[in-house]
Amino acid sequence: MITPSGLAETLLWGVANGCIYILLAAGLSIIFGVMKLVNFAHGQLLMIGAYLAFTASVVLGLNAYLSILVAMGGVALIGLGVERFTFRKVLGTDKLNEIFVSLGLIYIFENAAVLLWGNKSAQIASPLHGLLSLGGISISYDRIAAMGIVIVILLSIIFLMKKTKIGLAMRATSQKSDATQLMGINIEKVYIFTFALGAALAGAAGALYGIIFPFSPALGALPTIKAFAIIILGGLGSIPGAVVGGLLYGIAENTAGYVLGGIWPDAIAFVLLIVVLVIKPTGIFGGKGD
Amino acid sequence: MQTKMLVAIIAIAIIVVAAGVGTWQLTQQPSTSPSPSPTSTPTASATSTPSPDARPIKIGLVAGYQIAEGQDMDRAAKLAVEEINAAGGVYVAAWNTKVPIELVIADTGKDTAGETVGPVTRAVTEDNVDLLIGGYTSAGTLADQVVAIENRVPYIITGASSNLVTRRGPQGNFGGLPADDARRYDDAEGMSYMFHYCTTTADYSKTVVNFFAQTMKPLLDSTYGFDASRPLRLAVIYRNDAFGNGVLADTKNLIQANNLPVEVVVERPYQTTATSFQTDLTVVKDAKPDAVYVVDFIANTAEIIREGQKDVGLNTVYIAVECCEDPQLYTLLGEYGGGVLLESKFAPYAGPPFYMQSIETYVTNYQAANAGKIPGMMGADTYDAFFIAKAAIEQAGTVDKAAVRTAIEQINIPQMLIMTQTGTVQFSTSTNYHEIAPITFVEQFTYNATLQEARPQIVYPATVPGIGTLKQADFVLPTGYQPGSP
């Protein structure tokens, strides 16, 4: 039975879930846009972020929302190492090399997580409790907080891309990397910063995910697939595309589940992806984004 | 000279007969005086030397080491082997000596159907195990048991709640599967090597629906003044796989067959990959149920119960199935565990005194060997299975697989960690497929603010024939409970 309040709630939850997807997809999109690198281990960075936030929350007694900063910093550092010691060696060679490096990283991250944190599910204890109810529509304070945090992070990214030198260098590199080098920009520094930034966004997504949902070392695979679907939907390398794609994906997924049944969300979300690609193969913002 | 020869022949005959009688007595002992205790095993004859064929008994543990339940099985198996070997091992009459158990690990990863066949094949064909113990998911076990069936290796299955693992053959009437179903297995002899030491989906649902009909409905009627003709409104939210669909089908069949005053008002399947359930729970809430039956494994079950209360405001009675009986469930539920029900058959946190005594040693030893970890249910089944294997081999007097199979069929030893309807471990003898009859019960959780976790007490059934009192507390409606439609 479909009720107006049920449908409205579903749409709202779709937006909330979409916000976490946006963060993950934006990181993937930035890395692809600037470095032209396809990182299949991006979801594992989200998983590591969730565990780092969990550890900060449990061991250091940090507020769950402050632990997001620890996750961002920690995963950014891991990103530095990954870019420096793995991807840099194969970047620009055969695309298959990059793909196999990222596939290898999936297993390394998952097994490292099992060794460090064990196999059991965990969840970050939130200081927020209860629901906000308005006119028969309810949403938890954690999801409201998640939406607010994602907006702040996205605004910061836009500021960084538009108003800072490194942002300018990243945009220049994304368009013409050879010409950028001729202009004296150290492209390796741009790459390492880009990968660390993308990883930090995955870390933030992981911390938010861990506050709202339980997670385990096997978490990364599905979010990676969703993030790829979102950036293809929105347009490869486009941050606005990641935002719109993430929201559309979250809403489609939740609405399909509510209207058609719990076994349909992924199918409908991917049908949406196929429809967009048939109509506009470059995605919604393909070729126009940052 | 002839006299000397005659004396020698008589002496040899006496020794042979004495040895034979001794062997007979020793091999018969487990069935006449059953005990899982390693200290009660027979000792080697002092008059004969051990056979040169004597070797360790190889038992393959089929467990997914990438999942928490598999790790619990591993810890329990190692504890059982350590205890058996510390007490001298397993007496094999044919070898006239006790031999240790050697554990062979068949690591099935996450125990999916695609992961189980390889490790089990290696254990059977390369390591030449004498017996297999374990198996967790139904899909994984249905796949890997084929290796054991084809190679005639006794397999004590301690997980896999689908009864197809024992009934997919002719003796189980192919589990009622249609003629073209690939899961049918037309090999009665091979299927006779399968033993199911675990609760089935029908066992789950029987306890659950009986609890609703006998305990919760009368409480709702008296509390809210409902008419006696009003059935209890039950919602079933379940993972869309063989396990979830099996529980739903058994639940509906049991309600119908027994004409129970319970109505399934909404059935809500979801993808096995789902991690968020708000939309499913919204549909459930719209159906206005009195109770919600959650059919999934630990992490999703905890998440459904949390989201139901925290995100959707569905303040109802939630009941989970026994595969969730693990310390992790209590941790994940946290404050949302208060009032939750769990159908179970092994409860390290609950149980009347007689029951706690029987598992106390196990829990203590398990914790001592594993840095204080609390054991889960899957490990308890597995631990018992090693003592069943030991008793069967001692009864068979050999490691011959057909003889061991027959010995397991005839086993009759006292219940250990898992309570049974008869108080003994006996695989069903009235049919040709082998299952036990475990006792299952319903626990209700109470939140403990100091522990920041809930702890359970048994609320149903009150007593069990031949066992005694089980119930520890009355079932109560959770704080803030909202009943379904009048």
Contacts between the chains, C-beta under 8 A, distances in Angstrom:
chain1	res1	chain2	res2	distance
A	1	B	283	7.5
A	1	B	286	5.2
A	1	B	287	7.2
A	3	B	286	5.8
A	6	B	282	4.8
A	6	B	283	7.3
A	6	B	286	5.8
A	9	B	278	7.5
A	9	B	282	6.0
A	10	B	278	7.5
A	10	B	279	5.2
A	10	B	282	6.4
A	13	B	276	7.9
A	13	B	278	4.8
A	13	B	279	7.0
A	13	B	311	7.6
A	17	B	276	6.3
A	114	B	66	7.2
A	119	B	66	6.2
A	119	B	67	6.3
A	119	B	68	5.3
A	119	B	71	6.3
A	120	B	68	4.7
A	120	B	328	5.0
A	121	B	68	7.8
A	121	B	298	6.9
A	121	B	299	4.0
A	121	B	302	7.5
A	121	B	328	6.4
A	121	B	332	6.0
A	123	B	332	6.2
A	125	B	334	7.2
A	129	B	310	7.7
A	130	B	310	7.9
A	131	B	310	7.4
A	131	B	311	7.1
A	131	B	313	5.8
A	133	B	313	7.6
A	138	B	311	7.4
A	138	B	312	7.2
A	138	B	313	5.5
A	139	B	311	7.4
A	140	B	310	5.6
A	140	B	311	4.9
A	143	B	311	7.4
A	213	B	275	5.5
A	213	B	276	6.3
A	213	B	303	6.5
A	214	B	299	5.1
A	214	B	302	6.5
A	214	B	303	5.5
A	214	B	332	5.8
A	216	B	299	6.7
A	218	B	66	7.5
A	218	B	110	7.3
A	222	B	273	5.9
A	222	B	275	7.3
A	254	B	278	7.4
A	254	B	279	5.3
A	257	B	270	7.6
A	257	B	279	4.0
A	257	B	280	6.6
A	258	B	279	4.2
A	258	B	282	6.4
A	258	B	283	6.7
A	261	B	268	7.8
A	261	B	269	7.1
A	262	B	240	7.3
A	262	B	268	5.7
A	262	B	269	5.6
A	262	B	270	3.3
A	262	B	271	6.7
A	262	B	274	6.8
A	262	B	277	7.8
A	262	B	279	7.2
A	262	B	280	4.5
A	262	B	283	7.9
A	263	B	240	5.0
A	263	B	269	5.5
A	263	B	270	6.4
A	263	B	271	5.4
A	265	B	271	6.8
A	265	B	274	7.4
A	265	B	279	7.8
A	266	B	271	6.3
A	266	B	273	7.0
